[in-house]
Amino acid sequence: MKKLENFPLIEISGTPLKRGLQYGEQAKQRISASIDIYSDSLRDLGLGKDKILDLANSFLPMLKDWAPDLIEEMKGIAKGASVNLGEIMLINARTEILKLAEQNETFVDTNSDGCTSALIMPKLSETGQIIHGQNWDWKQECIDNCIVLRILRNDGPDLLTFTEAGALARSGLNSMGISITANYLNCDRDYKNLGIPLPFIRRRALECTYYSDAIRFVATTKKSGANNMIIASSEGMGINFECAPDESFAILPDKNGLIVHANHWKHTAALSKLRDTGISWSPDSFYRDYRVKECLLSRNQKLKVKDLKNAFFDKFGAPYSVCIPPYTENVTDPGATVAMIIMQPKKGLMEIAPFPALNKNFQEYWLTG
C-alpha cells in the first residue's frame, strides 16, 4: 500500500457561488475521484451515464426550494471543477442514489457507511468539555477522495467539516461549538419517497447559530432513508437522533455521560414501530457499540481525547471490528475504517487519522486556521 497522506485542507469564503468556485478549483482532482467512484458503482448496477444523471437531477426541484443557496454553491463547485451540476449532485446524494438504483437490481453494493460514533459529555471529560468523534467505515478507495473543508461565511457561523470532495458536509463542527457525526441505519420505511439528501441536512445543522435550530434540521427534515446523527453543543449538551425517513427518536446521554452508537436501532419506541433491516450486513454493530462503551468506562476516571482514540482503535472481532483494516474477503465487507475523526468543538479542533487500522498518526485541523 502506498504511503498514507493526510487529507488536504480546503478553505473557501465569500458568497455561495464564490465559495463553490474556490472549492471546485482547489479540489478538482479529488472531486473527479468522487465522481468516478460512484459512477463506477452505478455502472455495476447496469446504469449508463444518462440514467445516473437523471437520478441525481431528480433531487434538484425540492432542493431549489429547500436550500437555493446550496444549489448555487454546488453550481460553483461544478464550474470550478469543470464538471456538470448533476455530477456534483451525484456526490451529495450518493447514498440515496445507490439505494434507489439497487431497488430494481439483483446486484447490491454491500458497502455501507458502517461507522461507530461516540460523545463524551463534560461530566465525564477531564477538561470539562465535550469530546465527539467517530470511525468512518466506507469504501477503501475513498482514502483518495476525502478532504477537510473550512468554510468562512459572511452570513453565519464558520464551519469545519470532513467530507468527500464535492460534498457539502459530513462530520464537522462550527464556530458556535455545534458538532455532528453520522452513522448508517436501515429500516423498512426506507426509500419509499424522495427526501433531502443527508449532506444537505448536516451542512444546514453546521450553519446554525443556535443548537435548537440544528436539532430541528436533524430531527424534522424528511429523508429518503434512515440515518443516525449525534449532534452536540460545546455548552454541554449532546443528543443522538435515530432518524427514520419520516420521524426521529432522541437518545440522551446515559447516566455516565456517554453516547455511543453504531449501526443498529436502539430506541425502544423505534424498535416497536419499525423493522431494522441492516443487521444482515452489519451484525458486528452490536458488539462495536458495546466495545467502545466498555473500553471508555473501564478507565474508571475522567476521560481524555486519547481515551476516545484508544476505544476507536479496538480490534476485537477483526476484521469486523471497531477499527476495520482494509480487506476484501466477504460480501458484507464495508471496505475499511477510512478515517478516525476526533473533535473538540469548544476549541474548534478536529483531529483525523487516515486508515487508522494501519496508522495512528493524527493531523490537526483548526477552525480558526
DRENDO-1510 file (C-alpha; in Angstrom, 1 decimal, always signed):
<recs>
REC; n; res; u; v; w
REC; 1; MET; +0.0; +0.0; +0.0 .
REC; 2; LYS; +1.2; +3.5; -0.8 .
REC; 3; LYS; +2.3; +5.8; +1.9 .
REC; 4; LEU; -0.7; +7.4; +3.7 .
REC; 5; GLU; -1.1; +11.1; +3.3 .
REC; 6; ASN; -3.2; +13.4; +5.4 .
REC; 7; PHE; -6.4; +14.7; +3.9 .
REC; 8; PRO; -5.9; +18.1; +2.3 .
REC; 9; LEU; -7.4; +21.3; +3.9 .
REC; 10; ILE; -9.5; +23.4; +1.5 .
REC; 11; GLU; -10.5; +26.9; +2.7 .
REC; 12; ILE; -13.4; +28.8; +1.0 .
REC; 13; SER; -15.1; +32.1; +1.7 .
REC; 14; GLY; -17.5; +34.7; +0.2 .
REC; 15; THR; -20.9; +34.2; -1.4 .
REC; 16; PRO; -22.2; +30.7; -2.1 .
REC; 17; LEU; -21.2; +30.9; -5.7 .
REC; 18; LYS; -17.7; +32.2; -5.0 .
REC; 19; ARG; -17.3; +29.5; -2.2 .
REC; 20; GLY; -18.2; +26.9; -4.7 .
REC; 21; LEU; -15.8; +28.1; -7.4 .
REC; 22; GLN; -13.0; +28.1; -4.9 .
REC; 23; TYR; -13.9; +24.7; -3.7 .
REC; 24; GLY; -14.1; +23.2; -7.2 .
REC; 25; GLU; -10.9; +24.7; -8.3 .
REC; 26; GLN; -8.9; +23.6; -5.2 .
REC; 27; ALA; -10.3; +20.1; -5.0 .
REC; 28; LYS; -10.7; +19.4; -8.7 .
REC; 29; GLN; -8.7; +16.1; -8.8 .
REC; 30; ARG; -10.4; +14.7; -5.7 .
REC; 31; ILE; -13.9; +15.7; -7.0 .
REC; 32; SER; -13.1; +13.8; -10.1 .
REC; 33; ALA; -12.2; +10.8; -8.0 .
REC; 34; SER; -15.6; +11.1; -6.1 .
REC; 35; ILE; -17.5; +11.1; -9.4 .
REC; 36; ASP; -15.6; +8.1; -10.7 .
REC; 37; ILE; -16.2; +6.1; -7.5 .
REC; 38; TYR; -19.9; +6.4; -7.6 .
REC; 39; SER; -20.3; +6.4; -11.3 .
REC; 40; ASP; -18.4; +3.1; -11.3 .
REC; 41; SER; -20.7; +1.7; -8.6 .
REC; 42; LEU; -23.8; +2.7; -10.5 .
REC; 43; ARG; -22.4; +1.3; -13.8 .
REC; 44; ASP; -22.0; -2.0; -11.9 .
REC; 45; LEU; -25.8; -1.8; -11.4 .
REC; 46; GLY; -26.2; -1.5; -15.1 .
REC; 47; LEU; -26.9; +2.3; -15.3 .
REC; 48; GLY; -25.5; +4.4; -18.1 .
REC; 49; LYS; -24.3; +8.0; -17.6 .
REC; 50; ASP; -27.7; +9.5; -18.7 .
REC; 51; LYS; -29.6; +7.4; -16.2 .
REC; 52; ILE; -27.2; +8.3; -13.4 .
REC; 53; LEU; -27.6; +12.0; -14.1 .
REC; 54; ASP; -31.4; +11.6; -14.3 .
REC; 55; LEU; -31.3; +10.0; -10.8 .
REC; 56; ALA; -29.1; +12.8; -9.5 .
REC; 57; ASN; -31.1; +15.6; -11.0 .
REC; 58; SER; -34.3; +14.2; -9.6 .
REC; 59; PHE; -33.4; +15.7; -6.3 .
REC; 60; LEU; -32.9; +19.3; -7.6 .
REC; 61; PRO; -36.5; +20.5; -7.7 .
REC; 62; MET; -37.1; +20.0; -4.0 .
REC; 63; LEU; -33.6; +21.3; -3.1 .
REC; 64; LYS; -34.1; +24.5; -5.1 .
REC; 65; ASP; -36.9; +25.4; -2.7 .
REC; 66; TRP; -35.2; +24.0; +0.5 .
REC; 67; ALA; -31.7; +25.3; +0.0 .
REC; 68; PRO; -31.3; +27.6; -3.0 .
REC; 69; ASP; -28.0; +28.9; -1.6 .
REC; 70; LEU; -26.5; +25.5; -1.5 .
REC; 71; ILE; -27.6; +24.8; -5.1 .
REC; 72; GLU; -25.7; +28.0; -6.0 .
REC; 73; GLU; -22.7; +26.7; -4.1 .
REC; 74; MET; -22.9; +23.4; -6.0 .
REC; 75; LYS; -23.1; +25.2; -9.3 .
REC; 76; GLY; -19.9; +27.0; -8.3 .
REC; 77; ILE; -18.2; +23.7; -7.4 .
REC; 78; ALA; -19.2; +22.2; -10.7 .
REC; 79; LYS; -17.9; +25.2; -12.7 .
REC; 80; GLY; -14.6; +25.3; -10.7 .
REC; 81; ALA; -14.1; +21.5; -11.1 .
REC; 82; SER; -15.1; +21.6; -14.8 .
REC; 83; VAL; -17.9; +19.1; -14.3 .
REC; 84; ASN; -21.7; +19.4; -14.5 .
REC; 85; LEU; -24.1; +20.1; -11.7 .
REC; 86; GLY; -25.6; +16.6; -12.0 .
REC; 87; GLU; -22.2; +15.1; -11.1 .
REC; 88; ILE; -21.9; +17.2; -8.0 .
REC; 89; MET; -25.5; +16.2; -7.1 .
REC; 90; LEU; -24.4; +12.6; -7.5 .
REC; 91; ILE; -21.7; +13.0; -4.9 .
REC; 92; ASN; -24.1; +14.7; -2.5 .
REC; 93; ALA; -26.9; +12.2; -2.9 .
REC; 94; ARG; -24.7; +9.1; -3.4 .
REC; 95; THR; -26.3; +7.1; -0.6 .
REC; 96; GLU; -29.8; +7.8; -1.8 .
REC; 97; ILE; -29.0; +7.2; -5.5 .
REC; 98; LEU; -27.2; +3.9; -4.8 .
REC; 99; LYS; -30.1; +2.7; -2.8 .
REC; 100; LEU; -32.7; +3.8; -5.3 .
REC; 101; ALA; -30.7; +2.1; -8.1 .
REC; 102; GLU; -30.5; -1.1; -6.1 .
REC; 103; GLN; -34.2; -1.4; -5.7 .
REC; 104; ASN; -34.6; -2.6; -9.3 .
REC; 105; GLU; -31.5; -4.7; -9.5 .
REC; 106; THR; -30.4; -8.1; -8.2 .
REC; 107; PHE; -26.8; -6.9; -7.6 .
REC; 108; VAL; -26.4; -5.0; -4.3 .
REC; 109; ASP; -23.5; -2.8; -3.4 .
REC; 110; THR; -22.8; -4.2; +0.0 .
REC; 111; ASN; -20.6; -1.3; +1.1 .
REC; 112; SER; -22.4; +0.9; +3.6 .
REC; 113; ASP; -21.3; +3.7; +5.8 .
REC; 114; GLY; -20.7; +1.4; +8.8 .
REC; 115; CYS; -19.3; +3.8; +11.4 .
REC; 116; THR; -19.1; +3.9; +15.2 .
REC; 117; SER; -19.7; +7.2; +16.9 .
REC; 118; ALA; -19.3; +8.4; +20.5 .
REC; 119; LEU; -19.8; +11.5; +22.6 .
REC; 120; ILE; -18.2; +12.2; +25.9 .
REC; 121; MET; -20.1; +14.7; +28.0 .
REC; 122; PRO; -18.4; +17.4; +30.2 .
REC; 123; LYS; -19.2; +15.4; +33.4 .
REC; 124; LEU; -17.0; +12.5; +32.2 .
REC; 125; SER; -14.4; +14.6; +30.5 .
REC; 126; GLU; -11.1; +15.6; +32.2 .
REC; 127; THR; -11.3; +19.1; +30.8 .
REC; 128; GLY; -15.0; +19.5; +31.4 .
REC; 129; GLN; -15.5; +19.9; +27.7 .
REC; 130; ILE; -17.3; +17.8; +25.1 .
REC; 131; ILE; -15.3; +15.2; +23.1 .
REC; 132; HIS; -17.0; +14.0; +20.0 .
REC; 133; GLY; -15.8; +11.6; +17.3 .
REC; 134; GLN; -16.3; +8.6; +15.1 .
REC; 135; ASN; -14.8; +6.0; +12.9 .
REC; 136; TRP; -16.0; +6.3; +9.3 .
REC; 137; ASP; -16.3; +2.9; +7.6 .
REC; 138; TRP; -16.7; +3.0; +3.8 .
REC; 139; LYS; -15.1; +2.1; +0.5 .
REC; 140; GLN; -11.4; +1.8; +0.6 .
REC; 141; GLU; -10.9; +3.9; -2.5 .
REC; 142; CYS; -12.3; +6.9; -0.6 .
REC; 143; ILE; -9.0; +7.3; +1.1 .
REC; 144; ASP; -8.2; +9.3; -2.1 .
REC; 145; ASN; -11.3; +11.5; -2.4 .
REC; 146; CYS; -11.7; +13.0; +1.0 .
REC; 147; ILE; -10.9; +16.5; +2.2 .
REC; 148; VAL; -11.3; +18.8; +5.2 .
REC; 149; LEU; -13.3; +21.8; +4.3 .
REC; 150; ARG; -13.0; +25.1; +6.2 .
REC; 151; ILE; -15.9; +27.4; +5.3 .
REC; 152; LEU; -15.6; +31.1; +6.3 .
REC; 153; ARG; -19.1; +32.6; +6.0 .
REC; 154; ASN; -20.3; +36.1; +5.9 .
REC; 155; ASP; -23.9; +35.0; +6.7 .
REC; 156; GLY; -23.5; +32.8; +9.7 .
REC; 157; PRO; -21.0; +30.7; +11.7 .
REC; 158; ASP; -17.8; +29.4; +10.2 .
REC; 159; LEU; -17.5; +25.7; +10.0 .
REC; 160; LEU; -15.0; +22.9; +9.5 .
REC; 161; THR; -16.1; +19.5; +8.0 .
REC; 162; PHE; -14.5; +16.3; +7.0 .
REC; 163; THR; -16.2; +15.1; +3.8 .
REC; 164; GLU; -15.8; +13.6; +0.4 .
REC; 165; ALA; -14.6; +16.1; -2.2 .
REC; 166; GLY; -17.6; +17.7; -3.9 .
REC; 167; ALA; -19.9; +17.1; -1.0 .
REC; 168; LEU; -21.3; +19.9; +1.2 .
REC; 169; ALA; -20.6; +18.4; +4.7 .
REC; 170; ARG; -20.3; +15.2; +6.7 .
REC; 171; SER; -18.7; +15.1; +10.2 .
REC; 172; GLY; -17.9; +18.6; +11.5 .
REC; 173; LEU; -18.0; +21.5; +13.9 .
REC; 174; ASN; -18.8; +25.2; +13.8 .
REC; 175; SER; -17.7; +28.4; +15.5 .
REC; 176; MET; -20.7; +28.3; +17.8 .
REC; 177; GLY; -19.5; +25.0; +19.2 .
REC; 178; ILE; -22.0; +22.8; +17.4 .
REC; 179; SER; -20.7; +19.4; +16.2 .
REC; 180; ILE; -22.1; +16.5; +14.3 .
REC; 181; THR; -21.3; +12.9; +13.4 .
REC; 182; ALA; -23.4; +10.4; +11.4 .
REC; 183; ASN; -23.9; +6.6; +11.1 .
REC; 184; TYR; -25.7; +4.5; +8.6 .
REC; 185; LEU; -29.1; +2.9; +9.6 .
REC; 186; ASN; -31.6; +0.8; +7.7 .
REC; 187; CYS; -35.3; +0.3; +8.2 .
REC; 188; ASP; -38.4; -1.0; +6.4 .
REC; 189; ARG; -39.5; +2.6; +5.7 .
REC; 190; ASP; -36.5; +3.5; +3.6 .
REC; 191; TYR; -36.6; +4.8; +0.0 .
REC; 192; LYS; -40.3; +4.9; -0.4 .
REC; 193; ASN; -40.2; +8.7; -1.2 .
REC; 194; LEU; -37.5; +11.2; -2.0 .
REC; 195; GLY; -36.3; +13.3; +0.8 .
REC; 196; ILE; -33.5; +15.8; +1.4 .
REC; 197; PRO; -30.1; +14.2; +0.9 .
REC; 198; LEU; -28.0; +13.8; +4.1 .
REC; 199; PRO; -25.1; +16.1; +3.3 .
REC; 200; PHE; -27.6; +19.0; +3.0 .
REC; 201; ILE; -29.0; +18.3; +6.4 .
REC; 202; ARG; -25.6; +18.0; +8.0 .
REC; 203; ARG; -24.5; +21.2; +6.3 .
REC; 204; ARG; -27.6; +23.1; +7.5 .
REC; 205; ALA; -27.0; +21.9; +11.1 .
REC; 206; LEU; -23.4; +23.2; +11.0 .
REC; 207; GLU; -24.6; +26.5; +9.6 .
REC; 208; CYS; -26.8; +27.1; +12.7 .
REC; 209; THR; -26.1; +29.7; +15.3 .
REC; 210; TYR; -28.4; +28.1; +17.8 .
REC; 211; TYR; -28.3; +24.4; +18.9 .
REC; 212; SER; -32.1; +24.2; +18.9 .
REC; 213; ASP; -32.1; +25.1; +15.2 .
REC; 214; ALA; -29.5; +22.4; +14.4 .
REC; 215; ILE; -31.7; +19.9; +16.2 .
REC; 216; ARG; -34.7; +20.9; +14.1 .
REC; 217; PHE; -32.8; +20.3; +10.9 .
REC; 218; VAL; -31.6; +16.9; +12.0 .
REC; 219; ALA; -34.8; +15.7; +13.7 .
REC; 220; THR; -37.5; +17.0; +11.4 .
REC; 221; THR; -36.2; +17.1; +7.9 .
REC; 222; LYS; -37.8; +14.5; +5.7 .
REC; 223; LYS; -35.2; +12.0; +4.4 .
REC; 224; SER; -35.1; +9.3; +1.8 .
REC; 225; GLY; -33.6; +6.7; +4.1 .
REC; 226; ALA; -32.7; +6.2; +7.7 .
REC; 227; ASN; -29.7; +7.7; +9.4 .
REC; 228; ASN; -28.2; +8.2; +12.8 .
REC; 229; MET; -26.8; +11.5; +13.8 .
REC; 230; ILE; -25.2; +12.7; +17.1 .
REC; 231; ILE; -25.4; +16.5; +17.5 .
REC; 232; ALA; -23.6; +18.2; +20.3 .
REC; 233; SER; -23.1; +21.7; +21.7 .
REC; 234; SER; -19.9; +22.8; +23.4 .
REC; 235; GLU; -22.1; +24.5; +26.1 .
REC; 236; GLY; -22.6; +21.0; +27.5 .
REC; 237; MET; -25.3; +19.0; +25.6 .
REC; 238; GLY; -25.4; +16.1; +23.2 .
REC; 239; ILE; -28.3; +14.1; +21.7 .
REC; 240; ASN; -28.4; +11.1; +19.5 .
REC; 241; PHE; -31.1; +11.1; +16.8 .
REC; 242; GLU; -32.1; +7.8; +15.2 .
REC; 243; CYS; -33.8; +9.1; +12.1 .
REC; 244; ALA; -36.3; +7.2; +10.0 .
REC; 245; PRO; -37.3; +8.9; +6.8 .
REC; 246; ASP; -40.5; +10.4; +8.4 .
REC; 247; GLU; -39.7; +10.7; +12.2 .
REC; 248; SER; -36.8; +10.7; +14.6 .
REC; 249; PHE; -36.1; +9.2; +18.0 .
REC; 250; ALA; -34.0; +11.1; +20.5 .
REC; 251; ILE; -31.5; +9.2; +22.8 .
REC; 252; LEU; -30.0; +11.3; +25.6 .
REC; 253; PRO; -26.6; +10.6; +27.2 .
REC; 254; ASP; -26.5; +7.8; +29.7 .
REC; 255; LYS; -26.0; +8.3; +33.4 .
REC; 256; ASN; -22.2; +8.1; +33.0 .
REC; 257; GLY; -22.2; +10.9; +30.5 .
REC; 258; LEU; -21.8; +8.9; +27.3 .
REC; 259; ILE; -23.5; +8.4; +23.9 .
REC; 260; VAL; -22.2; +5.5; +21.8 .
REC; 261; HIS; -23.9; +4.4; +18.6 .
REC; 262; ALA; -23.0; +2.1; +15.8 .
REC; 263; ASN; -25.4; +0.8; +13.1 .
REC; 264; HIS; -28.4; -0.8; +14.8 .
REC; 265; TRP; -31.6; +0.8; +16.2 .
REC; 266; LYS; -31.7; +1.2; +20.0 .
REC; 267; HIS; -34.6; +3.4; +20.9 .
REC; 268; THR; -37.4; +1.4; +22.4 .
REC; 269; ALA; -40.1; +3.3; +20.5 .
REC; 270; ALA; -38.2; +2.9; +17.3 .
REC; 271; LEU; -37.9; -0.8; +17.8 .
REC; 272; SER; -41.6; -1.1; +18.4 .
REC; 273; LYS; -42.6; +0.9; +15.3 .
REC; 274; LEU; -40.2; -0.2; +12.6 .
REC; 275; ARG; -38.1; -3.1; +11.4 .
REC; 276; ASP; -34.3; -2.9; +11.5 .
REC; 277; THR; -33.2; -4.2; +8.1 .
REC; 278; GLY; -29.5; -3.5; +8.4 .
REC; 279; ILE; -28.4; -6.4; +10.7 .
REC; 280; SER; -27.7; -8.8; +7.8 .
REC; 281; TRP; -24.9; -6.6; +6.5 .
REC; 282; SER; -23.7; -5.3; +9.9 .
REC; 283; PRO; -24.2; -7.8; +12.7 .
REC; 284; ASP; -20.9; -6.6; +14.2 .
REC; 285; SER; -22.7; -3.3; +15.1 .
REC; 286; PHE; -24.0; -4.8; +18.4 .
REC; 287; TYR; -20.5; -5.5; +19.8 .
REC; 288; ARG; -18.8; -2.4; +18.2 .
REC; 289; ASP; -21.2; -0.3; +20.2 .
REC; 290; TYR; -20.7; -2.3; +23.4 .
REC; 291; ARG; -16.9; -2.5; +23.0 .
REC; 292; VAL; -16.4; +1.3; +22.7 .
REC; 293; LYS; -18.6; +2.0; +25.7 .
REC; 294; GLU; -16.9; -0.7; +27.9 .
REC; 295; CYS; -13.5; +0.5; +26.8 .
REC; 296; LEU; -14.3; +4.1; +27.9 .
REC; 297; LEU; -15.9; +3.1; +31.2 .
REC; 298; SER; -13.1; +0.7; +32.1 .
REC; 299; ARG; -10.9; +3.7; +32.7 .
REC; 300; ASN; -12.7; +4.4; +35.9 .
REC; 301; GLN; -11.7; +8.0; +35.7 .
REC; 302; LYS; -12.3; +11.2; +33.8 .
REC; 303; LEU; -11.7; +10.7; +30.1 .
REC; 304; LYS; -9.2; +12.4; +27.7 .
REC; 305; VAL; -9.1; +12.6; +24.0 .
REC; 306; LYS; -6.6; +9.8; +23.9 .
REC; 307; ASP; -9.1; +7.5; +25.7 .
REC; 308; LEU; -11.7; +8.0; +22.9 .
REC; 309; LYS; -9.0; +7.3; +20.3 .
REC; 310; ASN; -8.0; +4.1; +22.1 .
REC; 311; ALA; -11.6; +3.0; +22.2 .
REC; 312; PHE; -11.9; +3.6; +18.5 .
REC; 313; PHE; -8.7; +1.6; +17.8 .
REC; 314; ASP; -10.4; -1.5; +19.3 .
REC; 315; LYS; -9.6; -4.7; +17.2 .
REC; 316; PHE; -12.0; -7.2; +18.8 .
REC; 317; GLY; -13.6; -9.4; +16.1 .
REC; 318; ALA; -11.2; -8.1; +13.4 .
REC; 319; PRO; -11.6; -7.6; +10.5 .
REC; 320; TYR; -15.2; -6.9; +11.7 .
REC; 321; SER; -14.0; -4.6; +14.4 .
REC; 322; VAL; -14.5; -1.1; +15.6 .
REC; 323; CYS; -11.3; -0.2; +13.7 .
REC; 324; ILE; -11.6; -2.0; +10.4 .
REC; 325; PRO; -8.4; -2.8; +8.4 .
REC; 326; PRO; -8.6; -2.7; +4.6 .
REC; 327; TYR; -9.7; -6.1; +3.3 .
REC; 328; THR; -11.9; -7.8; +0.7 .
REC; 329; GLU; -13.0; -11.2; +1.8 .
REC; 330; ASN; -16.7; -11.1; +2.5 .
REC; 331; VAL; -19.9; -9.9; +0.8 .
REC; 332; THR; -20.7; -7.7; +3.8 .
REC; 333; ASP; -17.3; -6.1; +3.6 .
REC; 334; PRO; -17.6; -2.4; +4.5 .
REC; 335; GLY; -14.2; -1.7; +2.9 .
REC; 336; ALA; -12.3; -0.2; +5.8 .
REC; 337; THR; -12.3; +2.4; +8.5 .
REC; 338; VAL; -11.2; +5.2; +6.1 .
REC; 339; ALA; -10.8; +7.8; +8.8 .
REC; 340; MET; -11.0; +8.3; +12.6 .
REC; 341; ILE; -12.3; +11.8; +13.4 .
REC; 342; ILE; -12.0; +13.3; +16.9 .
REC; 343; MET; -13.4; +16.7; +17.6 .
REC; 344; GLN; -13.2; +19.2; +20.5 .
REC; 345; PRO; -15.9; +21.7; +19.4 .
REC; 346; LYS; -15.1; +24.2; +22.2 .
REC; 347; LYS; -11.5; +24.5; +20.8 .
REC; 348; GLY; -12.6; +24.4; +17.2 .
REC; 349; LEU; -10.2; +21.4; +16.7 .
REC; 350; MET; -10.6; +18.3; +14.6 .
REC; 351; GLU; -8.0; +15.5; +14.5 .
REC; 352; ILE; -8.1; +12.9; +11.8 .
REC; 353; ALA; -6.1; +9.7; +11.1 .
REC; 354; PRO; -6.5; +8.1; +7.7 .
REC; 355; PHE; -6.8; +4.3; +7.7 .
REC; 356; PRO; -6.4; +4.2; +11.5 .
REC; 357; ALA; -6.0; +0.4; +11.5 .
REC; 358; LEU; -2.7; +1.0; +9.7 .
REC; 359; ASN; -1.8; +4.4; +11.0 .
REC; 360; LYS; -2.1; +6.1; +14.4 .
REC; 361; ASN; -0.8; +9.5; +13.4 .
REC; 362; PHE; -3.3; +12.3; +13.6 .
REC; 363; GLN; -3.4; +15.6; +11.7 .
REC; 364; GLU; -4.8; +18.6; +13.4 .
REC; 365; TYR; -7.3; +20.9; +11.6 .
REC; 366; TRP; -8.3; +24.1; +13.3 .
REC; 367; LEU; -11.4; +26.1; +12.6 .
REC; 368; THR; -9.6; +29.4; +13.1 .
REC; 369; GLY; -6.5; +28.5; +11.0 .
</recs>
